[in-house]
Amino acid sequence: GLPPGPIGNPGASAITAAANPAEGDWFYFVTVNFDTGETLFSSTQAEHDANVAQLRAWCEANAPTCESQ
């Protein structure tokens, strides 16, 4: 089972988005800013690695927020 909370109880917009995804050839995604929820999508490992580097830089600058995620 899933833990209590949003992941275990998605809202209508999350269900609609999962059932009708946007067009694209993405294989990877990573949230790069936990304050805004900005999430980047990529279709190659190299693009994803660059996005993960962006997340790590954000985490270094926002350690308390990043550590609680």
C-alpha positions in Angstrom: 0.0 0.0 0.0 0.9 3.6 -0.3 1.6 5.9 2.7 -1.1 8.3 3.8 -1.0 11.6 2.1 -1.1 13.1 -1.4 0.7 10.1 -3.1 -1.9 7.7 -1.7 -4.8 10.0 -2.5 -4.3 11.9 -5.7 -6.6 14.7 -6.7 -8.8 14.9 -9.8 -6.3 17.0 -11.7 -3.5 14.5 -11.0 -5.6 11.6 -12.2 -6.7 13.5 -15.3 -3.0 14.4 -16.1 -1.9 10.7 -15.7 -4.7 9.5 -17.9 -4.1 12.1 -20.6 -0.4 13.0 -20.6 1.0 15.8 -22.6 2.6 14.9 -26.0 6.3 14.4 -25.8 9.2 11.9 -25.8 10.3 12.3 -22.2 11.9 9.5 -20.3 13.1 11.4 -17.2 11.9 14.0 -14.9 13.2 15.7 -11.8 11.9 18.5 -9.6 14.7 21.2 -9.5 13.1 23.6 -7.0 11.1 22.3 -4.0 9.8 25.8 -3.2 8.1 26.4 -6.5 7.7 22.8 -7.6 9.5 23.5 -10.9 10.0 20.1 -12.6 12.1 19.6 -15.7 11.5 16.8 -18.3 14.1 15.3 -20.6 14.5 12.7 -23.3 18.2 11.9 -22.9 20.4 10.8 -20.0 22.7 13.8 -20.7 19.8 16.2 -20.4 18.6 14.5 -17.2 22.1 14.6 -15.7 22.2 18.4 -16.3 18.8 18.8 -14.6 20.0 16.7 -11.7 23.0 19.0 -11.4 20.6 21.9 -11.3 18.7 20.2 -8.4 22.0 19.6 -6.5 23.0 23.2 -6.9 19.5 24.3 -5.6 19.9 21.9 -2.7 23.3 23.3 -1.8 21.8 26.8 -1.7 18.7 25.6 0.2 19.9 22.9 2.4 17.2 23.0 5.1 14.4 22.8 2.5 16.1 20.2 0.5 16.9 17.9 3.5 13.3 17.8 4.5 12.2 16.4 1.1 
